[in-house]
Amino acid sequence: MRVIVTIQHPGHVHFFRHPIRELQARGHEVYVFARENDVAIDLLEAYGIDHEVLAGASDSLVSLAAVQATWETKLLRRARRIEPDVITAIGGVAAAHVGSVLRTTSLVFYDTEHATLIKKLAYPFADVVCTPSCYRGDVGPKQVSYPGYHELAYLHPDRFAPDPTVLESLGLAPDDRFAVVRLSSWEASHDVGHGGFDDPREIVDRLEDTGMTVLLSAEGEPPADLEAYQFETEPERLHDLLAYADVVLSEGATTAAEAAVLGTPAVYVNPLSLGYTSELESEYGLLFEYTGEMRHVRGLERTASILEEPPEAWARRRQQLLDERIDVTAFVVDRIETLARTSASNQSTAAVNPS
């Protein structure tokens, strides 16, 4: 069977890298097409995933339209030659459009309710939309829900074991207490007009007052007075670091969720609540989201209480999560194979019984 996977964000590489390998191991042909965005191409190369870059990065909402047009046009040309059984993506605007034009089955995965533009452009054209069971929204009969999170496609213990050498590479000892602070750029189409921490400098100062080492990860340029806290490591090693951190404070939902499923308590400070961030708090107590006007202050208060909890408490909560949620890679592979078989069968029937 022939499958096209499209990559438009670093998180898409993480999500699809295990399904790509598993599909290839089962004898399927997998074609990966990518658009430049942050470290997405670096990750594809680090994981040794063969791919073709079809479009560059965009630096504004205006340029995004031009890049999207280039991306979709080139993807259509490649797909027309390949004649895939399934084309799949996260968000999936281009995949859904190309699939619709070629009458190829399109499979879209998504978990971000407030990305209204992507939903309006992708969902009507997609054949199947897979969402976590905690997703707040009804896509209609094409929606398939599953008990998991995107992050469990690559951070489930069957797929990931943290490498402790990441600590030494950053000058940390195994018993050092440290926090990871993740700042967003707020440049994504669904982030415009929003913000997280009032004062990142206060976050760093408060953490250092407790004796913690602070490691800063910022999309784009960090605040000038915090450049010394920015750490450098290979992008594929960030998850190793999150797994060993004592706490993660993040303006980004993905980083907060990644920490949570790894058993590291996460404080998520952002005006936007999502189904999965809410569930990780209400069901498992591994993520604490603060979205109101006092989110900065309340997030700091929660961080202080987290640091007083014994590590065993977080390990127990993570185990409960793993007991109740699935290995999402296995689900992704199953959905792709099932749809590919159906597509191939329909094409065979059409060839035998032309209208």
N, C-alpha and C positions, 0 to 999 in steps of 0.2 A: 504494500500500500504506500501511497505517496502523501506526505503531510508537509504543509508549510507552516512554520512558526514565525511570527513577526515579533520583533523586539524594539521597543521605543523608550525604554527606561531601564536603569540598572536593576530595579526590582524584578523586571520581567526576566532578566537573565537568571536570577536566583530561582524564580518560580519554575522556569521551564528546563533548567539544565539537567535535572534528574530524569524527567520524562523524555527529553531528547535522547539521552543515553540509553534508557530502557527501550524505547521504541526502536532505536538502531540495533540494539542487541537482539531484538525479536525479528530482525530482518527487514524492517520498514525503511523506506527512503525518507529522510527528513531534510528539508531545505530551510535554512535559517536566514531571514532577511532582517536587517537592522537599520535603525536611524540613529545618528549620533546624538547622544544626550548624556551629559555628565560623564560618568565612567563606564557606561554600558559597553562600549567597544573594548575597553581595557579588560572588563570582566569576561567577555566572550573569548578574548585571547588568552587570559589567565587560565580559563577552564578548558582551553583547547577545543572550543566548539567552532567548527567550520561555518563561515557565514559570509554574506555579501552586504556591504553597506550601500544603501540606495539613496539616502538623503542626509544632509548635514543637520547641524543643530540650529535652533531658533533662539533669538535673544529678545524677542518681544512678541506680543500677541499679533502684531501686524505681520511680522516675518513668519510666524507660525502658519498662517494661511498659505503662504507661498511654499514653505517646506512641506506642508501636508499635501499640497497638490502634486509636487514632485514625487513624494513618497508613494502616493496612491497610483500615479501614472506608471512609475517604474515597477511597482509591485504587480500591477495588472499585466504588464508585458511578460514578467517572469512567470507568473501563474499561468498565463495562456499557453506558454511553452511546456510547462511541467504537467499540467492537467492534474492537479492534486485531488485526492479523495476528500481531504479535510484541510481547511485553513483555520488556524487558531491564534488567539492573541489575548492579552489582558486589555480591557477597554475596547479594543477591536474596531475602531472606526474604519480604518483602511481594510482590514480583513473582512469585515461585514460587507463593505461596498464592493470589493473585488469578488467575494463569493457570490454576491447577488448578481453581478454582471455575468459571471461565468457559470452561474447555476451550480456552484460548488458549495458543499456544506460548510458553513462557518460556525465555529464554536468559540464563544466569547466567555472569558472569566472576568468577574468584577466584584469589588467589595466596597466601593466608595459612593455612598448615596448622594453626596452633595455635588458630584461632578455632573451637573445637569446637561452641559453642552455635549459631553461625550455620550451620555445616555441618549440624548435626542438624535445624535448623528449615527450611533451604532445599533442600539437595540431594535429599531424598526426593521433593519436589514439583516440582522443576525438570525440564524436558524435555531441555535440553542444558546441560552445565556445561563451560565452556572454561577451561583452566588452562595456564600456561606449561609447556613440556616439562620444566623443572627441578622442577616441583611434586612434593612428596613425599606421595603418596597416590593410591589407586585409587578413583575414583568409580564405576567400573563402565562398562557399555556406553554410557551417556549422556555420558561424558567425551570431550572433544575437546582434544588438546594442540597447542600451536603453539610454534615456536622464537622466543620473544621475551619481553618483560617489559611489564607494564602501562605503565611509564614511556615505552616506545617508541611509545605511542599519541599522545604529545604532545611528546616531546623528540627524536624521530627528526629528522635534518637536513632531511628532506623536509617536516617540519611546523613546525620551530622554528629560528630564528636569533637568538642572544642580542643584546640591545640594549645597547651600551656606555654609553649615557647614564645607566644605573642607577648607575654608579660616581660620576658627577658629582653625582647627586641625594643621595648619601650622603657627599659630601665626600672622595671617593677619587680619586686620580690614576691614569691607566692603568698606571703602573709600580709602584704601591703593592702590597705583599704583604699579603694579609689572609686570615683564616680565618673560616668561619661555624661557629658552635657551636649545635646544635639540641637543646633539652631537651624531653622529653615530659612530659605531665601525668600519665600512668599511670592515667587514669580510664576508658579504654575497657574493655569487658567482658573482652577477652582479655589485658589488661595488669595487671589487679588482682593485687597481691602481688608484682610485679616492680619492678626498678629498674635504672638505668644507671650513670652516673658516681657515684663515692663523694663527690667534692667538686668541684663545678663551678668554685669559686673557684680551685682549684689548676690546672685546665685553662686558665683565662684567664691566670693568672700565668705559667705555663710558656710559653704561646704568646707573650705579650708579651716575655718574656726573650729570645726569638729575633728580636725586632724586628717581629713581626707585629701588624697591627691586628686586633682581635677584634670580630666582630659577632655578637651573641647573638639567637637566635630561640627564644622559649619558648612552649609551649602554656600558656595561663593566665598566672598571675603569675610573673615571674622571681624568683629569690632576691633579697632586699632589697639585699644588698651588690653585686649585679650589674646593677641597674636601669640604670645609666649606659651599659652595653654593649648594651642592647636597641635595635635599629634599627627605624625605621619606613619602610615603603615599601608601595606597593599590593601586595596579595597575589598578583596576576597577574605581578608583576615579580620574585618570589623566584627563579624559574628563571634569569633573566638574571644574578642575583647569583651563584648556584651555578656557573654556567658560567665566571665570571671569577675565582672564588676559587682560592687556591693549595691549600687543603685544607679538607675539611668533616669535623667531628666531630659525630656524631649519635647520640642515643638512639633515634631513630625510623628504622625500616627504609626507609620510603618516601623520606625526604629523602636518606638515604645512597645509595639506588639511583638517585635522580634525579641526584645529583652524579656518580655513576660512569658512567652512560650519556652524560653530557655531557663525560666525559673529565677530570673533577676527582677526584683520589683522595679516598676517603672512609673514615673510621674509624668503624665501627659498634659501639657499646658497649651491649649489651643481653643479658640471659640467654637470649633466645630466638633461635635460628637458624632461618632460613627457606630454602627451596630456592633462591630467587633471590639472597639475600645470599651464600649459600655458593657458588653458581655464579659470581657476579661476582668472587669472590675466586679460586676454583680455576681457572677457565677464562681469566680476563682480567686478574687482578691489579689491578683498579680499586677494589675495596672490600675492607676488612680487618675481619673480624668478631671480636669478643672477647666471649665469653659466660660464661666461668668466673668463679671467685671473684676472680681477679687481673685481671679485665677492665679496670678503671680504670688500673692501672699499666701493663699491656701495651699498652693503647690509646695511652697517652702515649709509650711507647717507640717504637711504630710511627710515630706522628706525627713524631717527631724524625727518623727515617730518611726519611720521605716528603719532608720539606723539603730534603733533600740531593739528591734526584733531579732531573735536568733535565726541563723541561716536555715536551720531545720524547718522552720515554719514555711519558708518559700519552697523548699524541696517537696514538702507534703502537698502543697497547693498545686505545684506543677504536675505531680504524679496523678492527682485527681483529673487535671486537664487532659493528660495523656490517656487516661483510662476512658474518657468520655468523648474524645475527638479522634479523627482518623489520620492516617498517613495520606496526605492530600496528593502526593505523587501517584500513588496507586490509583486513586480516583481519576486523576487527569488522564493517565494512560488508558484506563478502562473506557472512559468516555470517548477518547479519540479513536480507539480501535473499534468500538461499537458503532460510532457514526461512520467510520471509514468503510466498515463491512456493509452497512446499510446503503451507503452511497454507491459502492461498487456493485452491489446487487441490483440497485435501481437502474444503474447505467446498463448492466447486462440485459435486464428486462426490456429496457427501452430499445436496445439494439436488436433484440429478437422480435419485438413487437412494435415496430415503428408506427407512429400515428399516421 
